[in-house]
Amino acid sequence: MLQDVEARTIAKVTRRLVPFLVVCYFVAYLDRVNVGFAALTMNKDLGLSQTAFGFGAGIFFLAYFIFEVPSNLLLERLGARTWIARIMLSWGILSGLMGFLPWISRVTGLGNESSFYVLRVLLGTAEAGFFPGIIYYLTLWFPSEYRARIVGYFMAAIPLSTVIGAPVSGILLYLHGGLGLAGWQWLFLIEAIPAVVLSVVVFFYLTDRPEDATWLANDEREWLSRRLLVERRQREAVRTYTVAEVLFDRRVIGLSLIYFGAVATNYGLSFFLPQIVKAFGLNTFLTTVVSAAPYLVGVISMVWWGRRSDRVAERRYHAAIPLFVASGGLVLATLFDDASLKMLAFCIAGFGIFACLPVFWTLPTAFLSGAAAAAGIAVINSIGNLAGFAGPFAMGWLRDHTGSYTDGLLLLAGLGIIAMGIVLGIGHDDALERAPSPVRE
């Protein structure tokens, strides 16, 4: 009976929440990284150097860092549907404003470069809390033993946003001249619309907690609420964290450094890959299509590797091995001049970059709960996402000063190896993720 209730409940919650959240994150991530595709024509129009573009692309994450923890604590207090809806509405509006950069530059007198920086900061402020908020939200709905696969399904939106979004962005760039706007302006304007629309849907569709889920049967709602409560008590029996304690906890800091390395490999590559590929001599549309290849591999690796980690109930090596693969792929990419071999190396890197992420997020959620989980997840994500600033800025600076992307790629590979070492050295109690004794009335 219990197994039947469990199977029905998990299946129903997965069908209800996961596809919708994937769509939301797909839109969020596309609005975050579409600047990399816009750069194919935008940089020339605005007079941005590689260093200036890398700084502007990355400065998003400085604002993200500052507002991440307060945002997640507000989500825990106000509820996901209200706060996620607010986040999506504000970032959708600001993402659309990126299309008006030349006009904003003239009106404010800031110049193109400064206006680019300001809008990226505001976009980071608006979006702060979305990803860690959803990770925390998933802990309110899924027991520990299901989390790697569920987070894998959700985070598959990251590579999927490039697999689908890259060719779409390439097509939008060909709208150049329509209504007097450049193609990159149309890209920002059109890709901002789904976020604004979804903000309304989120408010009416999401349910904050299992206790409020009228779409679950009584026995399903009772089983899920009880199971999650027992797991929370199991974690708190080992240690109960306050919000203040979690900010300085050794494991939280270690996980933040791991995530820094993982994020650096991701964003350092994603913001510049279209420009690396275009140097092969391809036109703009083919550049966006070819750039999507490592992300297609990433979709597969996220889902398969997360399910494998759940099946064998192992986390540390399942997080460390992909980091090694990611670093190896980036190093291999620097060794080849042939376009096909270089893209093969980037695909190997893509496997590792994305396979690591869903397993990684099972590590903090195994020992944190409640407001401490909301704060801890936000701390890890905010510190880790500083690499979203450092990685692109370093890539751009090294490209301008060396004339090559080689040193930048080797730097990203080194950060991945350091992250792998910390994963293998950090403690993780697998017992906290095992199903507790049968949950009975």
For each residue, the residues with C-beta under 8 A, 3 or more apart:
1: 4 5
2: 5 6 223 438 439 440
3: 6 7
4: 1 7 8
5: 1 2 8 9 219 220 223
6: 2 3 9 10 223 227
7: 3 4 10 11
8: 4 5 11 12 217 220
9: 5 6 12 13 216 220 223 224
10: 6 7 13 14 142 146
11: 7 8 14 15
12: 8 9 15 16 215 216 220
13: 9 10 16 17 141 142 210 213 216 224
14: 10 11 17 18 150 153
15: 11 12 18 19
16: 12 13 20 215
17: 13 14 20 21 138 141 206
18: 14 15 21 22 150 153 154
19: 15 22 23
20: 16 17 23 24 205 206
21: 17 18 24 25 134 137 138 154
22: 18 19 25 26 153 154 156 157 160
23: 19 20 26 27 157 198
24: 20 21 27 28 84 88 134 198 202
25: 21 22 28 29 130 131 134 154 155 157 158 161
26: 22 23 29 30 157 160 161 164 165
27: 23 24 30 31 88 161 191 194 195 198
28: 24 25 31 32 88 91 127 130 131 157 195
29: 25 26 32 33 157 158 161
30: 26 27 33 34 161 165 191
31: 27 28 34 91 92 95 123 127 191 192 195
32: 28 29 35 60 123 127
33: 29 30 36 37 161 162 267 270 271
34: 30 31 37 38 165 169 187 188 191
35: 32 38 39 42 56 57 98 120 271
36: 33 39 57 270 271 272 273 274 275
37: 33 34 40 165 166 169 170 173 187 274 288
38: 34 35 41 42 98 169 173 184 187 188
39: 35 36 42 43 48 53 57 184 271 274 275
40: 37 43 173 184 274 275 278 284 287
41: 38 44 45 173 176 182 183 184 284
42: 35 38 39 45 46 48 182 184
43: 39 40 46 47 48 49 50 53
44: 41 47
45: 41 42 102 182 184
46: 42 43 101 102 112 113 116
47: 43 44 112 113
48: 39 42 43 52 53 56 112 113 116
49: 43 52 53 396 400
50: 43 53 54 396 397 399 400
51: 54 55 393 396 397 400
52: 48 49 55 56 113 116 396
53: 39 43 48 49 50 56 57 396
54: 50 51 57 58 271 272 392 393 394 395 396 397 399
55: 51 52 58 59 117 392 393 396
56: 35 48 52 53 59 113 116 117 120
57: 35 36 39 53 54 60 120 271 392 393 396
58: 54 55 61 62 267 271 388 389 390 391 392 393
59: 55 56 62 63 117 120 121 124 389
60: 32 57 63 64 120 121 123 124 127 388 389
61: 58 64 65 124 267 385 386 387 388 389
62: 58 59 65 66 121 124 386 389
63: 59 60 66 67 121 122 123 124 125 128
64: 60 61 67 68 124 125 127 128 382 385 388
65: 61 62 68 382 383 385 386 389
66: 62 63 125 128 382
67: 63 64 70 71 124 125 128 129
68: 64 65 71 72 128 129 132 378 379 381 382 385
69: 72 73 247 375 378 379 382
70: 67 73 74 129
71: 67 68 74 75 83 87 128 129 132 133 378
72: 68 69 75 76 129 132 133 136 374 375 377 378
73: 69 70 76 77 243 371 374 375 378
74: 70 71 77 78 83 129
75: 71 72 78 79 80 83 84 129 133 136 137 374
76: 72 73 136 370 371 374
77: 73 74
78: 74 75 82 83
79: 75 82 83 208
80: 75 83 84 133 134 137 206 208
81: 84 85 202 203 204 205 206 207 208
82: 78 79 85 86 203
83: 71 74 75 78 79 80 86 87 129 133
84: 24 75 80 81 87 88 130 133 134 137 202 206
85: 81 82 88 89 199 200 202 203
86: 82 83 89 90 199
87: 71 83 84 90 91 126 127 128 129 130 133 199
88: 24 27 28 84 85 91 92 130 195 196 198 199 202
89: 85 86 92 93 195 196 199
90: 86 87 93 94 126
91: 28 31 87 88 94 95 123 126 127 130 195
92: 31 88 89 95 96 192 193 194 195 196 198 199
93: 89 90 96 97 126 192 196
94: 90 91 97 98 119 122 123 126
95: 31 91 92 98 123 188 191 192 195
96: 92 93 99 100 188 189 192 193 196
97: 93 94 100 101 104 119 188
98: 35 38 94 95 101 119 123 188 192
99: 96 181 184 185 186 187 188 189 192
100: 96 97 103 104 185
101: 46 97 98 104 105 112 115 116 119 185
102: 45 46 105 106 112
103: 100 106 107
104: 97 100 101 107 108 110 115 119
105: 101 102 108 109 110 111 112 114 115
106: 102 103 109
107: 103 104
108: 104 105 115
109: 105 106
110: 104 105 114 115 118
111: 105 114 115
112: 46 47 48 101 102 105 115 116
113: 46 47 48 52 56 116 117
114: 105 110 111 117 118
115: 101 104 105 108 110 111 112 118 119
116: 46 48 52 56 101 112 113 119 120
117: 55 56 59 113 114 120 121
118: 110 114 115 121 122
119: 94 97 98 101 104 115 116 122 123
120: 35 56 57 59 60 116 117 123 124
121: 59 60 62 63 117 118 124 125
122: 63 94 118 119 125 126
123: 31 32 60 63 91 94 95 98 119 120 126 127
124: 59 60 61 62 63 64 67 120 121 127 128
125: 63 64 66 67 121 122 128
126: 87 90 91 93 94 122 123
127: 28 31 32 60 64 87 91 123 124 130
128: 63 64 66 67 68 71 87 124 125 382
129: 67 68 70 71 72 74 75 83 87 132 133 378
130: 25 28 84 87 88 91 127 133 134
131: 25 28 134 135 381
132: 68 71 72 129 135 136 374 377 378 380 381 382
133: 71 72 75 80 83 84 87 129 130 136 137 374
134: 21 24 25 80 84 130 131 137 138 154
135: 131 132 138 139 151 361 365 377 381
136: 72 75 76 132 133 139 140 373 374 377 378
137: 21 75 80 84 133 134 140 141
138: 17 21 134 135 141 142 147 150 151 154
139: 135 136 142 147 365 369 373
140: 136 137 208 209 210 228
141: 13 17 137 138 210 224 228
142: 10 13 138 139 146 147 150
143: 146 147 227 228 231 435
144: 147 231 362 365 366 432 433 434
145: 310 313 433 434 435
146: 10 142 143 149 150 310
147: 138 139 142 143 144 150 151 310 361 362 365
148: 151 152 306 307 309 310 315 318 358 359 361 362
149: 146 152 153 303 306 307 309 310 358
150: 14 18 138 142 146 147 153 154 306
151: 135 138 147 148 154 155 306 357 358 361 362
152: 148 149 155 156 302 303 305 306 307 357 358 359
153: 14 18 22 149 150 156 303 306
154: 18 21 22 25 134 138 150 151 157 358
155: 25 151 152 158 302 354 357 358 361
156: 22 152 153 159 160 298 299 302 303 354
157: 22 23 25 26 28 29 154 160 161
158: 25 29 155 161 162 266 295 298 302 354 357
159: 156 162 163 294 295 296 297 298 299 302 350 354
160: 22 26 156 157 163 164 295 299
161: 25 26 27 29 30 33 157 158 164 165 295
162: 33 158 159 165 166 270 291 292 295
163: 159 160 166 292 295 296 299
164: 26 160 161 167 168
165: 26 30 34 37 161 162 168 169 191
166: 37 162 163 169 170 274 288 289 291 292 295
167: 164 170 171 285 288 289 292
168: 164 165 171 172 191
169: 34 37 38 165 166 172 173 187 191 288
170: 37 166 167 173 174 284 285 287 288 289
171: 167 168 174 175 285
172: 168 169 175 183 186 187 190 191
173: 37 38 40 41 169 170 176 183 184 186 187 284 285 288
174: 170 171 183 284 285
175: 171 172 178 181 183 186 187
176: 41 173 181 182 183 186
177: 180 181 182
178: 175 181 186
179:
180: 177
181: 99 175 176 177 178 185 186 189
182: 41 42 45 176 177 185 186
183: 41 172 173 174 175 176 186 187
184: 38 39 40 41 42 45 99 173 187 188
185: 99 100 101 181 182 188 189
186: 99 172 173 175 176 178 181 182 183 189 190
187: 34 37 38 99 169 172 173 175 183 184 190 191
188: 34 38 95 96 97 98 99 184 185 191 192
189: 96 99 181 185 186 192 193
190: 172 186 187 193
191: 27 30 31 34 95 165 168 169 172 187 188 194
192: 31 92 93 95 96 98 99 188 189 195 196
193: 92 96 189 190 196 197
194: 27 92 191 197 198
195: 27 28 31 88 89 91 92 95 192 198 199
196: 88 89 92 93 96 192 193 199 200
197: 193 194 200 201
198: 23 24 27 88 92 194 195 201 202
199: 85 86 87 88 89 92 195 196 202 203
200: 85 196 197 203 204
201: 197 198 204 205
202: 24 81 84 85 88 198 199 205 206
203: 81 82 85 199 200 206
204: 81 200 201
205: 20 81 201 202
206: 17 20 80 81 84 202 203
207: 81 210 212 213 214 215
208: 79 80 81 140 212
209: 140 212 213
210: 13 140 141 207 213 216 221 224 225 228
211: 221 225
212: 207 208 209
213: 13 207 209 210 216 221
214: 207
215: 12 16 207
216: 9 12 13 210 213 220 221 224
217: 8 220 221
218: 221 222
219: 5 222 223
220: 5 8 9 12 216 217 223 224
221: 210 211 213 216 217 218 224 225
222: 218 219 225 226 441
223: 2 5 6 9 219 220 226 227 439
224: 9 13 141 210 216 220 221 227 228
225: 210 211 221 222 228 229
226: 222 223 229 230 439
227: 6 143 223 224 230 231 436 439
228: 140 141 143 210 224 225 231 232
229: 225 226 232 233
230: 226 227 233 234 436 439
231: 143 144 227 228 234 235 436
232: 228 229 235 236 369 370
233: 229 230 236 237
234: 230 231 237 238 432 436
235: 231 232 238 239 366 367 368 369 432
236: 232 233 239 240 369
237: 233 234
238: 234 235 367 429 432
239: 235 236 367
240: 236 372
241: 245 246 249 368 372 376
242: 245 246 372
243: 73 246 247 371 372 375
244: 247 248
245: 241 242 248 249 372
246: 241 242 243 249 252 368 372 375 376 379
247: 69 243 244 252 375 379
248: 244 245 252 253
249: 241 245 246 252 253 376
250: 253 254
251: 254 255 364 367 426 427
252: 246 247 248 249 255 256 364 376 379 380
253: 248 249 250 256 257 383
254: 250 251 257 258 422 425 426
255: 251 252 258 259 360 363 364 380 426
256: 252 253 259 260 379 380 383 384
257: 253 254 260 261 383 418 419 422
258: 254 255 261 262 319 360 384 419 422 423 426
259: 255 256 262 263 360 380 381 383 384 385 387 419
260: 256 257 263 264 383 384 386 387 415 419
261: 257 258 264 265 323 387 415 416 417 418 419 420 422
262: 258 259 265 266 323 326 353 356 357 360 384 387 416 419
263: 259 260 266 267 384 385 387 388 391
264: 260 261 267 268 387 388 390 391 412 415 416
265: 261 262 268 269 323 326 327 330 349 352 353 391 412 413 415 416
266: 158 262 263 269 270 353 354 391
267: 33 58 61 263 264 270 271 387 388 391 392
268: 264 265 271 272 387 391 392 394 395 408 409 411 412
269: 265 266 272 273 294 330 346 349 353 409 412
270: 33 36 162 266 267 273
271: 33 35 36 39 54 57 58 267 268 391 392 395
272: 36 54 268 269 275 276 392 395 396 399 405 408
273: 36 269 270 276 277 291 294 346
274: 36 37 39 40 166 277 278 287 288 291
275: 36 39 40 272 278 279
276: 272 273 279 405
277: 273 274 280 282 287 290 291 343
278: 40 274 275 282 284 287
279: 275 276
280: 277 287 290 339
281:
282: 277 278 286 287 290
283: 286 287
284: 40 41 170 173 174 278 287 288
285: 167 170 171 173 174 288 289
286: 282 283 289 290
287: 40 170 274 277 278 280 282 283 284 290 291
288: 37 166 167 169 170 173 274 284 285 291 292
289: 166 167 170 285 286 292
290: 277 280 282 286 287 293 343
291: 162 166 273 274 277 287 288 294 295
292: 162 163 166 167 288 289 295 296
293: 290 296 297 343 346 347 350
294: 159 269 273 291 297 298 343 346 347 349 350 353
295: 158 159 160 161 162 163 166 291 292 298 299 350 354
296: 159 163 292 293 299 300 350
297: 159 293 294 300 301 347 350 351 354
298: 156 158 159 294 295 301 302 350 351 353 354 355
299: 156 159 160 163 295 296 302 303 354
300: 296 297 303 304 351
301: 297 298 304 305 322 350 351 352 354 355
302: 152 155 156 158 159 298 299 305 306 354 355 357 358
303: 149 152 153 156 299 300 306 307
304: 300 301 307 308 355
305: 152 301 302 308 309 318 322 355 358 359
306: 148 149 150 151 152 153 302 303 309 310 355 358 359
307: 148 149 152 303 304 310 311
308: 304 305 311 312 318
309: 148 149 305 306 312 313 314 315 318 358 359 362
310: 145 146 147 148 149 306 307 313
311: 307 308
312: 308 309 318
313: 145 309 310 430 433 434
314: 309 317 318 430
315: 148 309 318 319 359 362 363 366 428 430 433
316: 319 320 423 424 426 428
317: 314 320 321 424
318: 148 305 308 309 312 314 315 321 322 359
319: 258 315 316 322 323 356 359 360 363 423
320: 316 317 323 324 420 423 424
321: 317 318 324 325 352
322: 301 305 318 319 325 326 351 352 353 354 355 356 359
323: 261 262 265 319 320 326 327 352 356 416 417 419 420 423
324: 320 321 327 328 352 416 417 420
325: 321 322 328 329 348 349 351 352 355
326: 262 265 322 323 329 330 349 351 352 353 356 413 416
327: 265 323 324 330 331 349 352 412 413 414 416 417 420
328: 324 325 331 332 348 349 352 413
329: 325 326 332 333 345 346 347 348 349 350 351 352
330: 265 269 326 327 333 334 345 349 409 410 412 413 416
331: 327 328 334 335 409 410 413
332: 328 329 335 336 345 348 349
333: 329 330 336 342 345 346 349 409
334: 330 331 405 406 409 410
335: 331 332 345
336: 332 333 341 342 345
337: 342
338: 341 342
339: 280 342 343
340: 343 344
341: 336 338 344 345
342: 333 336 337 338 339 345 346
343: 277 290 293 294 339 340 346 347
344: 340 341 347 348
345: 329 330 332 333 335 336 341 342 348 349
346: 269 273 293 294 329 333 342 343 349 350
347: 293 294 297 329 343 344 350 351
348: 325 328 329 332 344 345 351 352
349: 265 269 294 325 326 327 328 329 330 332 333 345 346 352 353
350: 159 293 294 295 296 297 298 301 329 346 347 353 354
351: 297 298 300 301 322 325 326 329 347 348 354 355
352: 265 301 321 322 323 324 325 326 327 328 329 348 349 355 356 416
353: 262 265 266 269 294 298 322 326 349 350 356 357
354: 155 156 158 159 266 295 297 298 299 301 302 322 350 351 357
355: 298 301 302 304 305 306 322 325 351 352 358 359
356: 262 319 322 323 326 352 353 359 360
357: 151 152 155 158 262 302 353 354 360 361
358: 148 149 151 152 154 155 302 305 306 309 355 361 362
359: 148 152 305 306 309 315 318 319 322 355 356 362 363
360: 255 258 259 262 319 356 357 363
361: 135 147 148 151 155 357 358 364 365 377
362: 144 147 148 151 309 315 358 359 365 366 433
363: 255 315 319 359 360 366 426 428
364: 251 252 255 361 367 368 373 376 377 380
365: 135 139 144 147 361 362 368 373 377
366: 144 235 315 362 363 428 429 432 433
367: 235 238 239 251 364 429 432
368: 235 241 246 364 365 372 373 376 377
369: 139 232 235 236 372 373
370: 76 232 373 374
371: 73 76 243 374 375
372: 240 241 242 243 245 246 368 369 375 376
373: 136 139 364 365 368 369 370 376 377
374: 72 73 75 76 132 133 136 370 371 377 378
375: 69 72 73 243 246 247 371 372 378 379
376: 241 246 249 252 364 368 372 373 379 380
377: 72 132 135 136 361 364 365 368 373 374 380 381
378: 68 69 71 72 73 129 132 136 374 375 381 382
379: 68 69 246 247 252 256 375 376 382 383
380: 132 252 255 256 259 364 376 377 383 384
381: 68 131 132 135 259 377 378 384 385
382: 64 65 66 68 69 128 132 378 379 385 386
383: 65 253 256 257 259 260 379 380 386
384: 256 258 259 260 262 263 380 381 387
385: 61 64 65 68 259 263 381 382 388 389
386: 61 62 65 260 382 383 389 390
387: 61 259 260 261 262 263 264 267 268 384 390 391 415
388: 58 60 61 64 263 264 267 385 391 392
389: 58 59 60 61 62 65 385 386 392 393
390: 58 264 386 387 393 394
391: 58 263 264 265 266 267 268 271 387 388 394 395 412 415
392: 54 55 57 58 267 268 271 272 388 389 395 396
393: 51 54 55 57 58 389 390 396 397
394: 54 268 390 391 397 398 408 411
395: 54 268 271 272 391 392 398 399 405 408 409 411 412
396: 49 50 51 52 53 54 55 57 272 392 393 399 400
397: 50 51 54 393 394 400 401
398: 394 395 401 402 404 405 407 408 411
399: 50 54 272 395 396 402 403 404 405 408
400: 49 50 51 396 397
401: 397 398
402: 398 399 406 407
403: 399
404: 398 399 407
405: 272 276 334 395 398 399 408 409
406: 334 402 409 410
407: 398 402 404 410 411
408: 268 272 394 395 398 399 405 411 412
409: 268 269 330 331 333 334 395 405 406 412 413
410: 330 331 334 406 407 413 414
411: 268 394 395 398 407 408 414 415
412: 264 265 268 269 327 330 391 395 408 409 415 416
413: 265 326 327 328 330 331 409 410 416 417
414: 327 410 411 417 418
415: 260 261 264 265 387 391 411 412 418 419
416: 261 262 264 265 323 324 326 327 330 352 412 413 419 420
417: 261 323 324 327 413 414 420 421
418: 257 261 414 415 421 422
419: 257 258 259 260 261 262 323 415 416 422 423
420: 261 320 323 324 327 416 417 423 424
421: 417 418 424 425
422: 254 257 258 261 418 419 425 426
423: 258 316 319 320 323 419 420 426
424: 316 317 320 420 421
425: 254 421 422
426: 251 254 255 258 316 363 422 423
427: 251
428: 315 316 363 366
429: 238 366 367 432
430: 313 314 315 433 434
431: 434
432: 144 234 235 238 366 367 429
433: 144 145 313 315 362 366 430
434: 144 145 313 430 431
435: 143 145
436: 227 230 231 234 439
437:
438: 2
439: 2 223 226 227 230 436
440: 2
441: 222
